[in-house]
Amino acid sequence: MRGLLYQAFLWMHRANFALRKLLFQAYLSTRKAKLAGADLSFLDLSGANLRGANLHEATLIRADLSKANLRDATMVGADLSGARLQGADLTGARLTAANVTMAQLSQAKALKGAVLPDGRVYVGEGDGATVAGFQERSDGLAAALPEAAGPAGRDLRGQNLRGADLQGADLAGAGLRGADLRGADLARADLRGADLFGAVLDGASLMRADLRGADLIAARLQGADLREANLKGALVTGRQLARASSLQEAIMPDGRLHD
């Protein structure tokens, strides 16, 4: 009799745990657009539907994300240390600057179109991919800049533009990856969708610059002036922005107005 009661107790305990897990995952699914910066460490999120979730800079240390739906999720700067990704769908996910290993990512069910921590895009087998399935990001930036912008050409990757006068320049979509822009004057510049991955912007003036959708991952912003800049949708971490000299009245990546 005791054995039967013990078995019934275990069954009820497991059923209760399974129900709580189901309800919690349903709750997360309704709030998936508001998980930026959330601490979800050690949670069992296996099989959770987090498609399109905003997990920008979220902490997911040792979280169980096996078989989770993370298609098109924004996981820029997220900490996935020790997280389980077996069978997870990461198609189109943005993992730029995320703390995650290739060993972890290799366990995912799908990665096609995902932006990896180093900025490369996983294109998958049979799509012109390299042996490892990766290729460098290509933004097709070839149009000439207006003369007022100074440098000729939108592909300015790795260029020395230190102290350059680029006030009001049309640099929308420009390739400025790794460029040296220390002390440059980019006040009121149009940098929408610009590739500024790893660029050095220490001491640069970005006052009232339009940086919507720009890629600023790994960019240096020490002492940069971002007053009244529009950073809505930009790929940049809070740690980077904390190094700027001013963010007064800037529109932050999440659309909030900085005090």
N, C-alpha and C positions, 0 to 999 in steps of 0.2 A: 504493500500500500504506500509506504514512504517513497519507494522508487517511482511509483506512478505520479505522486504529488510533486516530487522533485522534477520529473520530466515535464509536467504541466507548467511548473514554475518557470523552467528554462524556456519553454515554448512561448509563454506569455512575455517574458523578458525580451526575447529576440523579436517578437512581433511588435512590442512597444518601441524598441530601438529602431526597427525598420520603418515604423510609422513616423517617428520623430524625424528620421533622416529624410523621408519623403516630403514631409511638411516643410522642413528647413530648406530643402532644395527648391521646392515650389516657391517659397518666400524669396530665395535668392534670384530665381528666374524673373520675378516681378520687379526686383530692384537691381537687375544686372546693369542698368545704365548708370547706377550710382554707387559703384564699388571702387572708384578711384581712391587709392590710398588706404583701402580697407585692410585690416589684419585678419587673414583667413588661415593663418598657420595651423598645421596639424589637423585641419578639418577633413572629414570624409566627404569629398565632392565627386566621388566616382559616379559616372553616368549623368552628371548634372548638365542641364541645358543652359550654357552660358554664351550662346551664339550672339556675337556682336556686343558682348559685355565690355564696359569701360573699366579695365583693371589697371589703369595707369598708376604705376608706382605702388601697386598693391603688394602686401607681404603674404606669400603663399609657401612659407618654409615648411617642408615635409607634408604639404597637403596632398591628399590622394585625389588626383585628377584623371585617374585611369578611366578610359572610355567616355570622358566628358566631351561635350560639344562646345568647342572654343573657336568655331569658324568665325573669321572676321573680327575676333576679339582684339581690343587694344590693350597690350600688355607691356607697353613701353616702360622701361625702368623697373619692372616688377621683379621681386625677389622670389625665385623658384628653387632656392637651394634645397636639394633633397626631395623635391616634389616628384610624385609618381605620374608619369605621362603615358603609361602603357595603353595603347589603343585610343588615345585622345585624337580628336579631329582638330588640327590646327591650320586648316586650309585658310589662307588669306590673313592669318593672325599677324599682328604687328608686335614683334618681340625685340625691337631695337633697344639696345643697352640693358636688356633683361639679364638677370643673374641666373643663367641656366646653361648646362653643359650640352655639348653635341651628343654625348652618350644618352642623356635624358631625351633629347629631341628625336634621336634615332628610334626610340621606342613608340613614337606617335604613329597613329594609323595613317594620317595624311598631313602633309606639310606644304602642298603645292601653293605657290603664291605667297607664302609666309615671308615676312621680312625678318631676317635673323638678327641676333644681337650685334653682329659686326656691320650691319647695314646691307648685307647681300640678300638677294631674293632666291628662295628655293623654287626652282622651276620644274623639278621632277624629271623622271626618265622619259626619253623620247621627245623632248621639246627643245632640242639644241642645248641640252644641259652639259656641263662638264662631267667628268667621271664621277665626281662626288655629288652631282645633282645641283650644284650651285652656279650662279653667275653673278657678276657685279651688277649693281643697279644701273640702269640706263634710262635717263630721262629725256633723251632725244633733244638736247638743248643745242640748237645750232643757229637760231636767228640772231642777226646783228643787233648790237645795242645802239640806241640813239647816240649821236655825238655828245650830247649833254652828259651822258653817263661816264664818259672818259675812256675806259678800256674798250677796245674793239672786240666784240664777240661775247656770247653768253657763257662759253665754256672757259671758266676762270679757275679751274681746279688747281690748287697748290700755288696760285700766283701770289707774288709779293705786292700787296696793296696797302702796305703799312702807311698810315697817315693820309691816304687818298681822300680827295674831296669828291664824295659821291652823294651830295645833298640832293634829294629829290630824284635820284636815278631810277630808271625803270629796269629793275633787276628781277622782275617776276619770272619765276621758274629757272633762274640762272644757276649754273653749276659752279658753286663756290666751295666745294668740298676741300677741306684742308687749307684754304686760303689764309694768308696772313693779313688780317684786317685790324691789327693793333692800332689804336688811335685814329682809325678812319672815321670820317664824318659821313654817316649814313642817315642823317636826320631827314625824316619825311620820305625816305626811299621806299619804293615798292618792291618788297621782297616776298611777295605771296608765292608760296610753293617752292621757294628757293632751296637748293641743296647746300646747306651750311654744315654738313656732317664734319665734325672735327675741326671746323674753322676756328681761328684764334681772333677773338673779338675783344680782347682785354683793352679797356679804356676807350672803346669805340662809342661814338654817339649814335644811338638808335632812337633818339627822341622822335615820337610820332611816326616811327617807321611802321609799315604794314607788313607784318610777319605771319599773316594768317596761313596756316598749313605748312609753314617752313619746317625743314628738318634741321634741328639744332642739336641733335644728339651728339654727345662727346665734344660739343663746341665749348670753348673757354669764354666766359663772360665776366671775368674778374674786373670790377670797376666800370663795367659798361653802363651807359646811361639809357635806360629803357622807359623813361617818363612818357606817358601817354601812348606807348607803343601798343599795337594790336597783335596779340599773340594767340588769338583764338584758333584752336585746333593745331597749334604748333607742337612739334615733337621736341619737348624739352622737359627736364626734370626740375622739381622744386629745389634740389640741391644746387643746380646750376644757377637758377634765378636768384637764389639767396646770395650769390656772389656779386650781383649787379650793384652799382652804386645807388641806383634809384629805380623804383618801379611805380612811382607815384602816378595814380590814375591810369595805369596800364591795364589793358584787357587781358586777363590771364587765359591760359589754354582751355580752361573749362568754361570760359565766357564771363567769369566774375570780374568785377571792377576792383582793382587793388586800391586799398585806402591810400 
